[in-house]
Amino acid sequence: MKVLVVDDNVMTRSMIIDLLTEMGHQIVGQAENGDEAVKVFTEQKPELVLMDLIMPGKTGLEALQEIIAIDRTAKVVMVTAVQQDIMSQQLLDKGAIAVLHKPFMYEELEAVLKKVA
């Protein structure tokens, strides 16, 4: 699957990219904030976006809404350390196809990807 990885923390982004590459996915782009995410999404048209919720500037929620406005069929998995059911439900209501909570294990990422593929 062609994936865009969005996280303001370079170490987290790198770890997610390593896991995805190990699973056989192709990284078509990466971004460190919501503005970059929307730009790279528009340019690369990835099959999946893994995006952090809390980032400086445009948040993951704002970027999610813009990406869904661009492509209603976009598959966006939100990745967050916020462990609140209310927030998770809001993300799903706004168009995310899944929410992955940090820190997550390889198996959790793999299960989410199988569910959304």
Number of C-alpha atoms within 10 A of each C-alpha: 15 16 24 24 26 30 26 18 13 13 10 16 19 14 11 19 22 14 15 21 13 10 14 11 14 16 18 19 20 23 21 18 23 28 18 16 27 21 14 19 25 13 11 13 17 21 17 22 27 26 32 30 27 18 17 13 10 17 16 26 21 15 21 28 17 16 23 17 12 13 13 11 11 20 22 25 25 24 24 21 13 14 11 11 9 10 14 20 13 13 22 16 10 14 21 23 17 20 21 20 18 13 10 13 10 11 9 13 18 13 10 15 17 9 10 12 9
